[in-house]
Amino acid sequence: MQGNVANRWRIAAAGVAMQVALGAVYAWSVFRKPLSEHFDTSVASVNLIFSLAILALGFAAYFGGRWMGKVGPRKVGMAAGVLYGAGIVLASFSSSSIVLLYLTYGLLAGAGIGLGYIVPVATLIKWFPDKRGFITGIAVAGFGAGALVTAPIAERLIDSAGLFETFAILGVIYLVVVTGAAALLSNPPEDWTPEGWEPDAEERADRSGVDYDLSGALKTWQWFALWALLFLNVTAGISLISEASPIAQEVTGASAATAAGLVSIISIANGAGRFLWAWLSDAIGRRWVFLTMFAVQAVLFAVMPSVGAYALFAMLAFVVISCYGGGFGTMPAFAADYFGSKNVGQVYGAMLTAWGIAGVVGPQLISYIRDSTGEYTSAFYIIAGLMLASAIIPFIVRPPAREAAPETGRFRRDEARERAGTR
């Protein structure tokens, strides 16, 4: 069945708007210092709020993907908007208790972000089988760019309206944007394809040709391989993100004010990498993109401790964080290639638990090594070795064999026609 091209681009625009609002969580650094001063507590205690949000995000995405398979993207997306918006609004009442911030901004809003994150990704994969990497790259680039949109707005609101009043204002905005965008989302008709599109031989070779449900996917070693790819890539990138400013100060001798600029630089890299690496994956294949990203990171993490110039360090950090974003841009299409697009919400949603776990492991890893050794050099070398070893996975991974597919798997339309000899 062939459908309306304009309709899918309208849905794509709604998906990107939804991701930008959800990605505002990456603007957390704007709140870190004022919250630390307000509660007279350590930066680590305040950053735990962000860590809880990422942890909740990863696991909520799993439930969102499963729920989406039953009720469709619209209801899940609107529920996500309500949870997210309510969590941020309720955070405005936490001026007397940081624990309340853990519960509202951390767990409640984080769960809303996770429910919502998977919705546009899984929906757009179904509308764009001909541009999987490209479209998922655009969608998650919106999430990466959320901080660039939100950070300057939040800073002005904090100065003019007050710290906790800013949470209330932003919460209402998030609620309206996410639920409004979700109302425009829908799945394409069964067996829908863009007019005139047929996958070429190379694309078919990189796809299993089977729609797996989650239980079927979990019976394959490839699902765990893709989970590991995402976990390892996020662990490396988020370790740098979590300590960007102090690392730059220690390695290059930059001032605190100068090093703070690295936060904006890596935010741009995060968004750009999500699109550029995913777009490249349509041309050279998903596993080759991951192999390249791991190799590049292995080299750069090994080199960065010896870089004395701030400008050069910032350039290398930009590339590393582009790879971090590139993993999020490429992996949804990777999952759809191997396990089909029909149930990609639940299959990829479960993979996003890797994000939640890595969001805790990465920052803790680099902080522990820094505290143990008194410098960041050893941490960089360890992460470089980890990236080099990680390159083995994309080198060996291949789509699940059709013969090994579970009985619940369903051949997609293009593969079924090929097997029937109707091409």
C-alpha positions as CSV (number, residue, x, y, z in Angstrom):
1,M,0.0,0.0,0.0
2,Q,1.3,3.4,-0.9
3,G,0.6,6.6,1.0
4,N,0.7,10.3,1.1
5,V,4.2,11.7,1.0
6,A,3.2,15.1,2.5
7,N,1.5,13.4,5.4
8,R,4.7,11.6,6.5
9,W,6.6,14.9,6.5
10,R,4.0,16.5,8.6
11,I,4.3,13.7,11.1
12,A,8.1,14.1,10.9
13,A,7.9,17.8,11.8
14,A,5.6,16.9,14.8
15,G,8.1,14.2,15.9
16,V,11.0,16.6,15.8
17,A,9.1,19.3,17.8
18,M,8.3,16.7,20.4
19,Q,12.0,15.6,20.6
20,V,13.2,19.2,21.0
21,A,10.9,19.7,24.0
22,L,11.9,16.4,25.6
23,G,15.6,17.1,24.9
24,A,15.4,20.2,27.1
25,V,16.6,17.9,29.9
26,Y,20.1,18.4,28.5
27,A,19.9,22.0,29.6
28,W,20.3,20.8,33.2
29,S,23.6,22.6,33.6
30,V,21.7,25.9,33.7
31,F,20.1,24.8,37.0
32,R,23.1,23.1,38.5
33,K,24.8,26.1,40.1
34,P,21.7,28.0,41.3
35,L,20.3,24.8,42.9
36,S,23.6,24.0,44.6
37,E,23.7,27.5,46.1
38,H,20.0,27.4,47.1
39,F,20.3,24.1,48.9
40,D,23.8,24.8,50.1
41,T,24.9,21.4,48.9
42,S,27.4,19.8,46.6
43,V,27.3,19.7,42.9
44,A,27.2,15.9,43.1
45,S,24.0,16.0,45.1
46,V,22.4,18.3,42.6
47,N,23.6,16.3,39.6
48,L,21.9,13.2,41.1
49,I,18.7,14.8,39.9
50,F,19.9,14.6,36.3
51,S,21.2,11.1,36.7
52,L,17.9,9.9,38.1
53,A,16.1,11.5,35.1
54,I,18.3,9.6,32.7
55,L,18.0,6.4,34.6
56,A,14.2,6.7,34.6
57,L,14.2,7.7,30.9
58,G,16.0,4.5,29.9
59,F,13.6,2.2,31.7
60,A,10.4,4.2,30.9
61,A,11.3,3.9,27.2
62,Y,11.0,0.1,27.5
63,F,7.5,0.4,28.9
64,G,6.6,3.1,26.4
65,G,7.7,0.9,23.5
66,R,5.6,-2.0,24.7
67,W,2.5,0.2,25.4
68,M,2.9,1.9,22.0
69,G,2.5,-1.5,20.3
70,K,-0.9,-1.9,21.9
71,V,-2.4,1.6,21.7
72,G,-0.4,3.4,19.1
73,P,1.9,6.5,19.3
74,R,-0.7,9.2,20.0
75,K,-1.9,8.0,23.4
76,V,1.6,7.2,24.6
77,G,3.0,10.5,23.4
78,M,0.2,12.5,25.2
79,A,0.7,10.5,28.4
80,A,4.4,11.3,28.1
81,G,3.7,15.0,27.8
82,V,1.4,15.0,30.9
83,L,4.0,13.1,33.0
84,Y,6.9,15.3,31.8
85,G,5.1,18.6,32.2
86,A,3.6,17.7,35.5
87,G,7.0,16.5,36.8
88,I,8.6,19.9,35.9
89,V,5.7,21.9,37.3
90,L,5.8,20.0,40.6
91,A,9.5,20.6,40.8
92,S,8.6,24.3,41.3
93,F,7.2,23.3,44.7
94,S,10.5,21.8,45.9
95,S,12.3,24.9,47.2
96,S,12.4,23.4,50.7
97,S,13.4,19.9,49.8
98,I,16.0,18.6,47.3
99,V,14.5,15.1,47.8
100,L,11.3,16.4,46.2
101,L,13.3,17.4,43.2
102,Y,14.7,13.8,43.0
103,L,11.1,12.6,42.9
104,T,9.6,15.2,40.5
105,Y,12.3,16.4,38.1
106,G,14.3,13.2,38.4
107,L,11.9,10.3,38.5
108,L,8.5,11.6,37.3
109,A,9.7,14.0,34.5
110,G,12.4,11.4,33.6
111,A,9.7,8.8,33.1
112,G,7.7,11.1,30.9
113,I,10.8,11.8,28.8
114,G,11.4,8.1,28.3
115,L,7.8,7.3,27.4
116,G,7.9,10.1,24.8
117,Y,11.4,9.6,23.4
118,I,10.6,6.2,21.8
119,V,7.3,7.5,20.2
120,P,8.5,9.7,17.3
121,V,11.6,7.4,16.7
122,A,9.5,4.2,16.3
123,T,6.7,6.0,14.3
124,L,9.0,7.7,11.8
125,I,10.9,4.5,11.1
126,K,7.6,3.0,9.8
127,W,6.9,6.1,7.7
128,F,10.4,6.2,6.2
129,P,11.6,2.7,5.3
130,D,13.5,4.3,2.5
131,K,15.4,6.7,4.7
132,R,15.7,5.0,8.1
133,G,19.1,6.5,9.1
134,F,18.3,9.9,7.8
135,I,14.9,10.2,9.5
136,T,15.9,8.8,12.9
137,G,18.9,11.0,12.7
138,I,16.7,14.1,12.3
139,A,14.4,13.0,15.0
140,V,17.0,12.4,17.7
141,A,19.0,15.4,16.5
142,G,16.0,17.4,17.7
143,F,16.4,15.8,21.2
144,G,20.1,16.7,21.1
145,A,19.3,20.3,20.1
146,G,16.8,20.7,23.0
147,A,19.4,22.2,25.2
148,L,20.4,24.8,22.7
149,V,16.8,26.0,22.5
150,T,16.0,25.8,26.2
151,A,19.2,26.9,27.9
152,P,19.1,30.6,27.0
153,I,15.4,30.8,27.7
154,A,15.9,29.1,31.1
155,E,18.7,31.5,32.0
156,R,16.6,34.5,31.2
157,L,13.7,33.1,33.2
158,I,15.8,32.4,36.2
159,D,17.1,36.0,36.2
160,S,13.7,37.6,35.7
161,A,11.1,35.2,37.3
162,G,13.1,33.2,39.8
163,L,14.6,29.7,39.9
164,F,11.6,27.6,41.0
165,E,9.1,29.8,39.1
166,T,11.1,28.9,35.9
167,F,10.3,25.2,36.5
168,A,6.6,26.0,36.6
169,I,6.8,28.1,33.3
170,L,8.9,25.5,31.5
171,G,6.7,22.6,32.7
172,V,3.6,24.2,31.2
173,I,5.4,24.8,27.9
174,Y,6.7,21.2,27.7
175,L,3.2,19.9,28.5
176,V,1.6,21.9,25.6
177,V,4.4,21.2,23.0
178,V,4.7,17.4,23.7
179,T,0.9,16.7,23.9
180,G,0.2,18.9,20.9
181,A,2.9,17.2,18.8
182,A,1.8,13.8,19.9
183,A,-1.8,14.5,18.8
184,L,-0.5,14.7,15.2
185,L,1.3,11.3,15.3
186,S,-0.1,8.1,13.8
187,N,1.2,4.9,12.3
188,P,1.0,4.3,8.5
189,P,-1.4,1.8,7.2
190,E,-0.4,-1.9,7.2
191,D,2.1,-2.7,4.5
192,W,2.5,1.0,3.6
193,T,5.5,1.9,1.4
194,P,6.6,5.2,-0.3
195,E,5.5,5.4,-3.9
196,G,8.0,3.7,-6.2
197,W,10.4,2.6,-3.5
198,E,11.9,-0.9,-3.4
199,P,15.0,-1.8,-1.3
200,D,18.1,-2.6,-3.4
201,A,20.1,-5.8,-3.0
202,E,22.6,-4.2,-0.6
203,E,19.8,-2.9,1.7
204,R,18.2,-6.4,1.8
205,A,21.5,-8.0,2.7
206,D,21.7,-5.8,5.8
207,R,18.2,-6.6,6.9
208,S,16.8,-9.8,8.5
209,G,13.5,-9.5,6.5
210,V,11.6,-10.5,9.6
211,D,9.4,-8.5,12.0
212,Y,10.3,-9.8,15.5
213,D,8.4,-9.1,18.7
214,L,10.4,-8.4,21.8
215,S,10.4,-11.9,23.1
216,G,11.6,-13.2,19.7
217,A,14.3,-10.5,19.5
218,L,15.6,-11.4,23.0
219,K,16.2,-15.0,21.8
220,T,18.8,-13.8,19.4
221,W,22.4,-12.8,20.3
222,Q,22.2,-9.9,18.0
223,W,19.8,-8.0,20.3
224,F,22.3,-8.2,23.1
225,A,25.1,-7.2,20.7
226,L,23.2,-4.0,19.7
227,W,22.4,-3.3,23.4
228,A,26.1,-3.6,24.2
229,L,27.0,-1.2,21.3
230,L,24.7,1.4,22.6
231,F,25.8,1.0,26.2
232,L,29.5,1.2,25.4
233,N,29.1,4.2,23.1
234,V,27.0,6.1,25.7
235,T,29.4,5.2,28.5
236,A,32.3,6.8,26.7
237,G,30.5,9.9,25.6
238,I,28.6,10.7,28.7
239,S,31.7,10.3,30.8
240,L,33.2,13.3,28.9
241,I,29.9,15.2,29.0
242,S,29.6,14.9,32.8
243,E,33.0,16.3,33.5
244,A,33.6,18.5,30.4
245,S,34.5,21.8,32.2
246,P,36.8,20.4,34.9
247,I,38.5,18.1,32.3
248,A,39.2,21.1,30.0
249,Q,40.6,23.1,32.9
250,E,42.9,20.4,34.1
251,V,44.2,19.2,30.7
252,T,44.5,22.6,28.9
253,G,44.9,25.0,31.8
254,A,41.8,27.0,30.6
255,S,40.0,29.2,33.0
256,A,36.7,28.2,34.4
257,A,34.9,30.7,32.3
258,T,36.6,29.5,29.1
259,A,36.0,25.9,29.9
260,A,32.3,26.5,30.5
261,G,32.1,27.3,26.8
262,L,32.8,23.6,26.1
263,V,29.3,22.8,27.3
264,S,27.8,24.7,24.4
265,I,30.3,23.2,21.9
266,I,29.5,19.6,22.9
267,S,25.7,20.4,22.8
268,I,26.1,21.3,19.2
269,A,28.2,18.2,18.6
270,N,25.6,16.0,20.2
271,G,22.8,17.3,17.9
272,A,25.0,17.4,14.7
273,G,26.3,13.9,15.3
274,R,22.9,12.4,15.7
275,F,22.0,13.4,12.2
276,L,25.4,13.2,10.3
277,W,26.4,9.7,11.5
278,A,22.8,8.4,11.0
279,W,22.7,9.9,7.5
280,L,26.1,8.3,6.7
281,S,24.7,4.9,7.9
282,D,22.2,4.9,5.0
283,A,25.2,5.0,2.6
284,I,27.8,2.7,4.2
285,G,25.7,0.6,6.6
286,R,25.0,0.8,10.4
287,R,27.7,-1.5,11.6
288,W,30.4,0.2,9.6
289,V,29.4,3.5,11.2
290,F,29.7,2.0,14.7
291,L,33.0,0.5,13.8
292,T,34.3,3.9,12.6
293,M,32.9,5.7,15.6
294,F,34.6,3.3,18.0
295,A,37.9,3.5,16.2
296,V,37.8,7.3,16.1
297,Q,37.0,7.5,19.8
298,A,39.8,5.1,20.7
299,V,42.3,7.4,19.0
300,L,40.9,10.6,20.3
301,F,40.6,9.5,23.9
302,A,44.2,8.3,23.8
303,V,45.4,11.7,22.3
304,M,43.3,14.2,24.4
305,P,45.3,14.0,27.6
306,S,48.4,15.3,25.8
307,V,46.6,18.2,24.1
308,G,47.6,21.5,25.7
309,A,45.7,24.0,23.5
310,Y,42.1,24.6,24.5
311,A,40.9,25.1,20.9
312,L,42.4,21.8,19.8
313,F,40.9,20.0,22.8
314,A,37.5,21.5,22.1
315,M,37.7,20.2,18.5
316,L,38.6,16.7,19.6
317,A,35.8,16.8,22.2
318,F,33.4,17.9,19.5
319,V,34.2,14.8,17.4
320,V,33.9,12.5,20.4
321,I,30.5,13.8,21.4
322,S,29.3,13.7,17.7
323,C,30.0,10.0,18.0
324,Y,28.0,9.9,21.2
325,G,25.1,11.5,19.4
326,G,25.7,9.3,16.4
327,G,25.0,6.2,18.4
328,F,21.5,7.5,19.2
329,G,20.9,8.5,15.6
330,T,22.0,5.2,14.1
331,M,20.8,2.6,16.6
332,P,17.0,2.9,15.9
333,A,17.5,2.2,12.2
334,F,20.0,-0.6,13.2
335,A,17.3,-2.2,15.3
336,A,14.7,-1.9,12.6
337,D,17.1,-3.5,10.0
338,Y,17.7,-6.5,12.2
339,F,14.3,-6.9,13.9
340,G,11.8,-5.2,11.6
341,S,9.9,-2.0,11.8
342,K,6.5,-3.4,13.0
343,N,7.5,-3.8,16.7
344,V,10.6,-1.5,16.7
345,G,9.0,0.5,19.5
346,Q,9.2,-2.3,22.0
347,V,12.4,-3.8,20.6
348,Y,14.4,-0.6,20.6
349,G,12.6,0.7,23.7
350,A,14.1,-2.2,25.6
351,M,17.5,-1.4,24.2
352,L,17.3,2.1,25.7
353,T,17.8,0.6,29.1
354,A,21.4,0.7,28.0
355,W,21.2,4.5,28.0
356,G,19.8,4.6,31.5
357,I,22.5,2.3,32.9
358,A,25.4,3.9,31.0
359,G,24.1,7.3,32.2
360,V,25.1,6.1,35.7
361,V,28.2,4.0,34.9
362,G,29.9,6.6,32.6
363,P,30.0,9.5,35.1
364,Q,30.7,7.2,38.0
365,L,33.6,5.5,36.1
366,I,35.4,8.7,35.2
367,S,34.8,10.3,38.7
368,Y,36.1,7.2,40.4
369,I,39.3,7.0,38.4
370,R,39.9,10.8,38.8
371,D,39.5,10.5,42.6
372,S,41.7,7.4,42.7
373,T,44.6,8.7,40.6
374,G,44.3,12.4,41.1
375,E,44.1,13.2,37.4
376,Y,42.0,12.4,34.3
377,T,44.8,10.9,32.1
378,S,44.3,7.3,33.3
379,A,40.5,7.6,32.7
380,F,41.1,8.7,29.1
381,Y,43.5,5.8,28.4
382,I,41.0,3.3,29.9
383,I,38.1,4.6,27.9
384,A,40.4,4.5,24.8
385,G,41.1,0.8,25.4
386,L,37.4,0.2,26.0
387,M,36.5,1.8,22.6
388,L,39.2,-0.2,20.8
389,A,37.9,-3.5,22.3
390,S,34.3,-2.4,21.5
391,A,35.1,-2.3,17.8
392,I,35.0,-6.1,17.7
393,I,31.2,-6.1,18.1
394,P,30.2,-4.2,14.9
395,F,33.0,-6.1,13.0
396,I,31.3,-9.5,13.7
397,V,27.6,-8.7,14.1
398,R,25.2,-9.7,11.2
399,P,21.4,-9.7,10.9
400,P,19.7,-12.7,12.5
401,A,19.3,-15.6,10.2
402,R,15.8,-15.9,8.7
403,E,15.8,-19.7,9.4
404,A,16.3,-18.9,13.1
405,A,13.5,-16.5,13.3
406,P,10.7,-17.3,15.8
407,E,7.3,-18.3,14.7
408,T,6.0,-15.0,15.8
409,G,8.2,-13.3,13.3
410,R,6.5,-12.0,10.1
411,F,8.2,-11.5,6.8
412,R,8.0,-8.0,5.6
413,R,6.2,-7.3,2.4
414,D,9.3,-6.8,0.2
415,E,11.0,-9.9,1.5
416,A,7.8,-12.0,1.1
417,R,7.5,-11.0,-2.5
418,E,11.1,-11.8,-3.1
419,R,10.8,-15.3,-1.7
420,A,7.6,-15.8,-3.8
421,G,9.4,-14.8,-6.9
422,T,7.2,-11.9,-7.7
423,R,9.9,-9.2,-8.0
